[in-house]
Amino acid sequence: MSRRLALTGVLLLAAGLAVAYRPLTADALPPPTPSAGVLPSLPAPEAPLLPRRVGVATAPVTLRYTFDGGVSKPITDLTGGHELRPLGQNGGLLRLVPQGPGLGLAVAYPDRCTLPKQSDCPRAILEGTRDDSLNPGTRPLSYGASVLMTHDDLSDGANVLQKGYSVGGGSQFKLQVDHRLGHPSCVITGRTGVIYRAEPRLDVADGHWHDLTCTRADGRLTLVADGVARAWVPVPPRLSIANAEPLRVGGKGPAQGNDQYAGEIDNVFLTIGP
């Protein structure tokens, strides 16, 4: 009887060792941690020849960028589409940096330039490709981002998120933190050239993260900061926003006079419709 128990114990021990030392397969390995670091910048593309006709969204749209995929993956929204490309001039680089423990990654933009000649300043932005489905037309619209800035990052122009331009007969929606007071503002413009801006007396350049949202609905444009509506302006219900420009994050382009953003940006989003 004792020999039988002893033999059973040996077999069980051997089975346990076999389980304990079973080699891990690739599927069993934990996924790698997304890596922070420098995003390789591409040269600014030449202006394409665009068709004259510009379309608008024909269905609801929802985009969100968390930038948590790391430097080894393309920057896409959470569905894997709508890629944003890093563009730079004069050595301007974008970096993915940890936002905080368990909070993922954020995009860090070049420091505010203090060179005597602005033409020599490093510049870098994120830019998509033309996509008319991101034009809201007259539909309800919500867009925004989380920002981290200090007063050293401020200037007369610091564009966070935009599509289109406010001059030249085009149209635009934009979120910015302009002026030396650190005031965020939401801006939309139609083809008439009239600019509608919602800007509160609020300083967000305090070294802390702030969630900023712009909403165009029910005849008004509203800026919400950290969940609280802080400013609004009336907007004509028939004002249409439609342009052939790509979605841009951190500036209106990589060229001189681009209203370069300085600081960090995370959680960029855009919602259109219904």
Contacts in CASP RR format, 6 or more apart in sequence:
PFRMAT RR
TARGET T0000
AUTHOR 0000-0000-0000
METHOD contacts of the structure
MODEL  1
MSRRLALTGVLLLAAGLAVAYRPLTADALPPPTPSAGVLPSLPAPEAPLL
PRRVGVATAPVTLRYTFDGGVSKPITDLTGGHELRPLGQNGGLLRLVPQG
PGLGLAVAYPDRCTLPKQSDCPRAILEGTRDDSLNPGTRPLSYGASVLMT
HDDLSDGANVLQKGYSVGGGSQFKLQVDHRLGHPSCVITGRTGVIYRAEP
RLDVADGHWHDLTCTRADGRLTLVADGVARAWVPVPPRLSIANAEPLRVG
GKGPAQGNDQYAGEIDNVFLTIGP
34 68 0 8 1.000
34 69 0 8 1.000
34 70 0 8 1.000
34 72 0 8 1.000
34 73 0 8 1.000
34 96 0 8 1.000
34 104 0 8 1.000
34 105 0 8 1.000
35 70 0 8 1.000
35 71 0 8 1.000
35 72 0 8 1.000
35 96 0 8 1.000
36 70 0 8 1.000
36 71 0 8 1.000
36 95 0 8 1.000
36 96 0 8 1.000
36 97 0 8 1.000
36 98 0 8 1.000
36 105 0 8 1.000
37 70 0 8 1.000
37 71 0 8 1.000
37 95 0 8 1.000
37 96 0 8 1.000
37 97 0 8 1.000
38 71 0 8 1.000
38 93 0 8 1.000
38 94 0 8 1.000
38 95 0 8 1.000
39 71 0 8 1.000
39 75 0 8 1.000
39 86 0 8 1.000
39 93 0 8 1.000
39 94 0 8 1.000
39 95 0 8 1.000
39 96 0 8 1.000
39 107 0 8 1.000
40 86 0 8 1.000
41 86 0 8 1.000
41 87 0 8 1.000
41 88 0 8 1.000
41 91 0 8 1.000
41 92 0 8 1.000
41 93 0 8 1.000
41 94 0 8 1.000
41 124 0 8 1.000
42 85 0 8 1.000
42 86 0 8 1.000
42 87 0 8 1.000
42 88 0 8 1.000
43 87 0 8 1.000
43 88 0 8 1.000
43 89 0 8 1.000
44 87 0 8 1.000
44 88 0 8 1.000
44 89 0 8 1.000
44 253 0 8 1.000
44 254 0 8 1.000
44 255 0 8 1.000
45 87 0 8 1.000
48 130 0 8 1.000
50 130 0 8 1.000
50 244 0 8 1.000
51 244 0 8 1.000
54 132 0 8 1.000
54 135 0 8 1.000
54 242 0 8 1.000
54 243 0 8 1.000
54 244 0 8 1.000
55 132 0 8 1.000
55 135 0 8 1.000
55 242 0 8 1.000
56 132 0 8 1.000
56 135 0 8 1.000
56 136 0 8 1.000
56 137 0 8 1.000
56 139 0 8 1.000
56 240 0 8 1.000
56 242 0 8 1.000
57 132 0 8 1.000
57 133 0 8 1.000
57 134 0 8 1.000
57 135 0 8 1.000
57 136 0 8 1.000
57 137 0 8 1.000
57 139 0 8 1.000
57 272 0 8 1.000
57 273 0 8 1.000
58 133 0 8 1.000
59 133 0 8 1.000
60 271 0 8 1.000
60 272 0 8 1.000
60 273 0 8 1.000
60 274 0 8 1.000
61 133 0 8 1.000
61 134 0 8 1.000
61 270 0 8 1.000
61 271 0 8 1.000
61 272 0 8 1.000
61 273 0 8 1.000
62 269 0 8 1.000
62 270 0 8 1.000
62 271 0 8 1.000
62 272 0 8 1.000
63 77 0 8 1.000
63 82 0 8 1.000
63 134 0 8 1.000
63 268 0 8 1.000
63 269 0 8 1.000
63 270 0 8 1.000
63 271 0 8 1.000
64 77 0 8 1.000
64 78 0 8 1.000
64 267 0 8 1.000
64 268 0 8 1.000
64 269 0 8 1.000
65 75 0 8 1.000
65 76 0 8 1.000
65 77 0 8 1.000
65 78 0 8 1.000
65 84 0 8 1.000
65 249 0 8 1.000
65 267 0 8 1.000
65 268 0 8 1.000
65 269 0 8 1.000
66 78 0 8 1.000
66 104 0 8 1.000
66 105 0 8 1.000
66 266 0 8 1.000
66 267 0 8 1.000
67 75 0 8 1.000
67 96 0 8 1.000
67 104 0 8 1.000
67 105 0 8 1.000
67 106 0 8 1.000
67 107 0 8 1.000
67 266 0 8 1.000
68 104 0 8 1.000
68 105 0 8 1.000
69 105 0 8 1.000
70 96 0 8 1.000
70 105 0 8 1.000
71 96 0 8 1.000
74 83 0 8 1.000
75 83 0 8 1.000
75 84 0 8 1.000
75 85 0 8 1.000
75 86 0 8 1.000
75 126 0 8 1.000
76 82 0 8 1.000
76 83 0 8 1.000
76 84 0 8 1.000
82 128 0 8 1.000
82 131 0 8 1.000
82 134 0 8 1.000
82 247 0 8 1.000
83 128 0 8 1.000
83 129 0 8 1.000
84 126 0 8 1.000
84 127 0 8 1.000
84 128 0 8 1.000
84 247 0 8 1.000
84 249 0 8 1.000
85 126 0 8 1.000
85 127 0 8 1.000
85 128 0 8 1.000
86 93 0 8 1.000
86 94 0 8 1.000
86 124 0 8 1.000
86 125 0 8 1.000
86 126 0 8 1.000
87 124 0 8 1.000
87 125 0 8 1.000
87 126 0 8 1.000
87 127 0 8 1.000
87 253 0 8 1.000
87 254 0 8 1.000
88 122 0 8 1.000
88 123 0 8 1.000
88 124 0 8 1.000
88 125 0 8 1.000
88 254 0 8 1.000
89 122 0 8 1.000
89 123 0 8 1.000
89 124 0 8 1.000
89 254 0 8 1.000
89 255 0 8 1.000
90 120 0 8 1.000
90 121 0 8 1.000
90 122 0 8 1.000
90 123 0 8 1.000
91 122 0 8 1.000
91 124 0 8 1.000
92 110 0 8 1.000
92 122 0 8 1.000
92 123 0 8 1.000
92 124 0 8 1.000
93 110 0 8 1.000
93 122 0 8 1.000
93 124 0 8 1.000
94 107 0 8 1.000
94 108 0 8 1.000
94 109 0 8 1.000
94 110 0 8 1.000
94 124 0 8 1.000
94 125 0 8 1.000
94 126 0 8 1.000
95 107 0 8 1.000
95 108 0 8 1.000
96 105 0 8 1.000
96 106 0 8 1.000
96 107 0 8 1.000
96 108 0 8 1.000
97 105 0 8 1.000
97 106 0 8 1.000
97 107 0 8 1.000
97 108 0 8 1.000
97 264 0 8 1.000
98 104 0 8 1.000
98 105 0 8 1.000
98 106 0 8 1.000
99 105 0 8 1.000
99 106 0 8 1.000
99 209 0 8 1.000
99 264 0 8 1.000
99 266 0 8 1.000
105 266 0 8 1.000
106 146 0 8 1.000
106 148 0 8 1.000
106 264 0 8 1.000
106 265 0 8 1.000
106 266 0 8 1.000
107 126 0 8 1.000
107 249 0 8 1.000
107 264 0 8 1.000
107 265 0 8 1.000
107 266 0 8 1.000
108 263 0 8 1.000
108 264 0 8 1.000
109 124 0 8 1.000
109 250 0 8 1.000
109 260 0 8 1.000
109 261 0 8 1.000
109 262 0 8 1.000
109 263 0 8 1.000
109 264 0 8 1.000
109 265 0 8 1.000
110 122 0 8 1.000
110 123 0 8 1.000
110 124 0 8 1.000
110 260 0 8 1.000
110 262 0 8 1.000
111 152 0 8 1.000
111 153 0 8 1.000
111 262 0 8 1.000
112 152 0 8 1.000
112 153 0 8 1.000
112 154 0 8 1.000
112 155 0 8 1.000
112 262 0 8 1.000
113 121 0 8 1.000
113 122 0 8 1.000
113 260 0 8 1.000
115 121 0 8 1.000
118 256 0 8 1.000
118 257 0 8 1.000
119 256 0 8 1.000
121 256 0 8 1.000
121 260 0 8 1.000
123 253 0 8 1.000
123 254 0 8 1.000
123 255 0 8 1.000
123 256 0 8 1.000
123 258 0 8 1.000
123 260 0 8 1.000
124 254 0 8 1.000
124 260 0 8 1.000
125 248 0 8 1.000
125 249 0 8 1.000
125 250 0 8 1.000
125 251 0 8 1.000
125 252 0 8 1.000
125 253 0 8 1.000
125 254 0 8 1.000
125 258 0 8 1.000
125 260 0 8 1.000
125 261 0 8 1.000
126 248 0 8 1.000
126 249 0 8 1.000
126 250 0 8 1.000
127 246 0 8 1.000
127 247 0 8 1.000
127 248 0 8 1.000
127 249 0 8 1.000
127 253 0 8 1.000
127 254 0 8 1.000
128 246 0 8 1.000
128 247 0 8 1.000
128 248 0 8 1.000
129 246 0 8 1.000
130 244 0 8 1.000
130 245 0 8 1.000
130 246 0 8 1.000
131 246 0 8 1.000
131 247 0 8 1.000
132 242 0 8 1.000
132 244 0 8 1.000
134 163 0 8 1.000
134 247 0 8 1.000
134 270 0 8 1.000
134 272 0 8 1.000
135 163 0 8 1.000
135 241 0 8 1.000
135 242 0 8 1.000
135 243 0 8 1.000
136 173 0 8 1.000
136 216 0 8 1.000
136 241 0 8 1.000
136 242 0 8 1.000
136 272 0 8 1.000
136 273 0 8 1.000
137 240 0 8 1.000
137 241 0 8 1.000
137 242 0 8 1.000
138 237 0 8 1.000
138 238 0 8 1.000
138 239 0 8 1.000
138 240 0 8 1.000
139 272 0 8 1.000
139 273 0 8 1.000
139 274 0 8 1.000
140 215 0 8 1.000
140 216 0 8 1.000
140 217 0 8 1.000
140 272 0 8 1.000
140 273 0 8 1.000
140 274 0 8 1.000
141 173 0 8 1.000
141 188 0 8 1.000
141 214 0 8 1.000
141 215 0 8 1.000
141 216 0 8 1.000
141 217 0 8 1.000
141 241 0 8 1.000
141 270 0 8 1.000
141 271 0 8 1.000
141 272 0 8 1.000
141 273 0 8 1.000
142 213 0 8 1.000
142 214 0 8 1.000
142 215 0 8 1.000
142 216 0 8 1.000
142 217 0 8 1.000
142 269 0 8 1.000
142 270 0 8 1.000
142 271 0 8 1.000
143 161 0 8 1.000
143 173 0 8 1.000
143 175 0 8 1.000
143 213 0 8 1.000
143 214 0 8 1.000
143 269 0 8 1.000
143 270 0 8 1.000
143 271 0 8 1.000
144 160 0 8 1.000
144 161 0 8 1.000
144 175 0 8 1.000
144 212 0 8 1.000
144 213 0 8 1.000
144 214 0 8 1.000
144 268 0 8 1.000
144 269 0 8 1.000
144 270 0 8 1.000
145 160 0 8 1.000
145 161 0 8 1.000
145 175 0 8 1.000
145 212 0 8 1.000
145 249 0 8 1.000
145 265 0 8 1.000
145 266 0 8 1.000
145 267 0 8 1.000
145 268 0 8 1.000
145 269 0 8 1.000
146 209 0 8 1.000
146 210 0 8 1.000
146 211 0 8 1.000
146 212 0 8 1.000
146 265 0 8 1.000
146 266 0 8 1.000
146 267 0 8 1.000
147 160 0 8 1.000
147 177 0 8 1.000
147 184 0 8 1.000
147 204 0 8 1.000
147 209 0 8 1.000
147 210 0 8 1.000
147 212 0 8 1.000
147 263 0 8 1.000
147 264 0 8 1.000
147 265 0 8 1.000
148 207 0 8 1.000
148 208 0 8 1.000
148 209 0 8 1.000
148 210 0 8 1.000
148 263 0 8 1.000
148 264 0 8 1.000
148 265 0 8 1.000
148 266 0 8 1.000
149 158 0 8 1.000
149 177 0 8 1.000
149 182 0 8 1.000
149 204 0 8 1.000
149 205 0 8 1.000
149 206 0 8 1.000
149 207 0 8 1.000
149 262 0 8 1.000
149 263 0 8 1.000
149 264 0 8 1.000
150 205 0 8 1.000
150 206 0 8 1.000
150 207 0 8 1.000
150 263 0 8 1.000
151 180 0 8 1.000
151 182 0 8 1.000
151 205 0 8 1.000
152 262 0 8 1.000
153 205 0 8 1.000
153 261 0 8 1.000
153 262 0 8 1.000
153 263 0 8 1.000
154 177 0 8 1.000
154 179 0 8 1.000
154 180 0 8 1.000
154 181 0 8 1.000
154 182 0 8 1.000
154 205 0 8 1.000
154 262 0 8 1.000
155 180 0 8 1.000
155 260 0 8 1.000
155 262 0 8 1.000
156 178 0 8 1.000
156 179 0 8 1.000
156 180 0 8 1.000
157 176 0 8 1.000
157 178 0 8 1.000
157 179 0 8 1.000
157 259 0 8 1.000
157 260 0 8 1.000
158 176 0 8 1.000
158 177 0 8 1.000
158 178 0 8 1.000
158 250 0 8 1.000
158 259 0 8 1.000
158 260 0 8 1.000
158 261 0 8 1.000
158 262 0 8 1.000
159 174 0 8 1.000
159 175 0 8 1.000
159 176 0 8 1.000
159 248 0 8 1.000
159 250 0 8 1.000
159 251 0 8 1.000
159 252 0 8 1.000
159 258 0 8 1.000
159 259 0 8 1.000
159 260 0 8 1.000
159 261 0 8 1.000
160 174 0 8 1.000
160 175 0 8 1.000
160 176 0 8 1.000
160 177 0 8 1.000
160 184 0 8 1.000
160 212 0 8 1.000
160 249 0 8 1.000
160 250 0 8 1.000
160 261 0 8 1.000
160 265 0 8 1.000
161 174 0 8 1.000
161 175 0 8 1.000
161 247 0 8 1.000
161 248 0 8 1.000
161 249 0 8 1.000
161 250 0 8 1.000
161 268 0 8 1.000
161 270 0 8 1.000
162 172 0 8 1.000
162 173 0 8 1.000
162 174 0 8 1.000
162 175 0 8 1.000
162 176 0 8 1.000
162 247 0 8 1.000
162 248 0 8 1.000
162 251 0 8 1.000
162 252 0 8 1.000
163 172 0 8 1.000
163 173 0 8 1.000
163 174 0 8 1.000
163 241 0 8 1.000
163 243 0 8 1.000
163 245 0 8 1.000
163 246 0 8 1.000
163 247 0 8 1.000
163 248 0 8 1.000
164 170 0 8 1.000
164 171 0 8 1.000
164 172 0 8 1.000
164 173 0 8 1.000
164 174 0 8 1.000
164 243 0 8 1.000
164 245 0 8 1.000
164 252 0 8 1.000
165 172 0 8 1.000
165 243 0 8 1.000
165 245 0 8 1.000
165 252 0 8 1.000
166 172 0 8 1.000
166 174 0 8 1.000
166 187 0 8 1.000
166 189 0 8 1.000
166 193 0 8 1.000
166 195 0 8 1.000
167 193 0 8 1.000
168 193 0 8 1.000
169 191 0 8 1.000
169 193 0 8 1.000
170 189 0 8 1.000
170 190 0 8 1.000
170 191 0 8 1.000
170 193 0 8 1.000
170 243 0 8 1.000
171 188 0 8 1.000
171 189 0 8 1.000
171 190 0 8 1.000
171 191 0 8 1.000
171 240 0 8 1.000
171 241 0 8 1.000
171 242 0 8 1.000
171 243 0 8 1.000
172 187 0 8 1.000
172 188 0 8 1.000
172 189 0 8 1.000
172 190 0 8 1.000
172 241 0 8 1.000
172 243 0 8 1.000
173 186 0 8 1.000
173 187 0 8 1.000
173 188 0 8 1.000
173 214 0 8 1.000
173 216 0 8 1.000
173 241 0 8 1.000
174 186 0 8 1.000
174 187 0 8 1.000
174 188 0 8 1.000
175 184 0 8 1.000
175 185 0 8 1.000
175 186 0 8 1.000
175 187 0 8 1.000
175 212 0 8 1.000
175 214 0 8 1.000
176 184 0 8 1.000
176 185 0 8 1.000
176 187 0 8 1.000
176 259 0 8 1.000
177 183 0 8 1.000
177 184 0 8 1.000
177 185 0 8 1.000
177 204 0 8 1.000
177 205 0 8 1.000
177 261 0 8 1.000
178 185 0 8 1.000
181 201 0 8 1.000
181 203 0 8 1.000
182 202 0 8 1.000
182 203 0 8 1.000
182 204 0 8 1.000
182 205 0 8 1.000
183 199 0 8 1.000
183 200 0 8 1.000
183 201 0 8 1.000
183 202 0 8 1.000
183 203 0 8 1.000
183 204 0 8 1.000
184 199 0 8 1.000
184 200 0 8 1.000
184 202 0 8 1.000
184 204 0 8 1.000
184 210 0 8 1.000
184 212 0 8 1.000
184 223 0 8 1.000
184 225 0 8 1.000
185 197 0 8 1.000
185 198 0 8 1.000
185 199 0 8 1.000
185 223 0 8 1.000
185 231 0 8 1.000
186 197 0 8 1.000
186 198 0 8 1.000
186 199 0 8 1.000
186 214 0 8 1.000
186 221 0 8 1.000
186 222 0 8 1.000
186 223 0 8 1.000
186 231 0 8 1.000
187 195 0 8 1.000
187 196 0 8 1.000
187 197 0 8 1.000
188 196 0 8 1.000
188 214 0 8 1.000
188 216 0 8 1.000
188 221 0 8 1.000
188 235 0 8 1.000
188 239 0 8 1.000
188 241 0 8 1.000
189 195 0 8 1.000
189 196 0 8 1.000
189 241 0 8 1.000
190 239 0 8 1.000
190 240 0 8 1.000
190 241 0 8 1.000
191 240 0 8 1.000
196 221 0 8 1.000
196 233 0 8 1.000
196 234 0 8 1.000
196 235 0 8 1.000
196 239 0 8 1.000
197 221 0 8 1.000
197 233 0 8 1.000
198 214 0 8 1.000
198 221 0 8 1.000
198 222 0 8 1.000
198 223 0 8 1.000
198 231 0 8 1.000
198 232 0 8 1.000
198 233 0 8 1.000
199 223 0 8 1.000
199 231 0 8 1.000
200 223 0 8 1.000
200 225 0 8 1.000
200 230 0 8 1.000
200 231 0 8 1.000
202 225 0 8 1.000
202 230 0 8 1.000
204 210 0 8 1.000
204 212 0 8 1.000
204 225 0 8 1.000
209 266 0 8 1.000
210 225 0 8 1.000
210 226 0 8 1.000
211 225 0 8 1.000
211 226 0 8 1.000
211 227 0 8 1.000
211 267 0 8 1.000
212 223 0 8 1.000
212 224 0 8 1.000
212 225 0 8 1.000
213 223 0 8 1.000
213 224 0 8 1.000
213 225 0 8 1.000
213 227 0 8 1.000
214 221 0 8 1.000
214 222 0 8 1.000
214 223 0 8 1.000
214 224 0 8 1.000
215 221 0 8 1.000
215 222 0 8 1.000
215 224 0 8 1.000
216 222 0 8 1.000
216 235 0 8 1.000
219 234 0 8 1.000
219 235 0 8 1.000
219 236 0 8 1.000
219 237 0 8 1.000
220 232 0 8 1.000
220 233 0 8 1.000
220 234 0 8 1.000
220 235 0 8 1.000
221 232 0 8 1.000
221 233 0 8 1.000
221 235 0 8 1.000
222 229 0 8 1.000
222 231 0 8 1.000
222 232 0 8 1.000
223 229 0 8 1.000
223 230 0 8 1.000
223 231 0 8 1.000
223 232 0 8 1.000
224 230 0 8 1.000
247 270 0 8 1.000
249 265 0 8 1.000
249 268 0 8 1.000
250 260 0 8 1.000
250 261 0 8 1.000
250 265 0 8 1.000
251 258 0 8 1.000
251 259 0 8 1.000
251 260 0 8 1.000
251 261 0 8 1.000
252 258 0 8 1.000
252 259 0 8 1.000
END
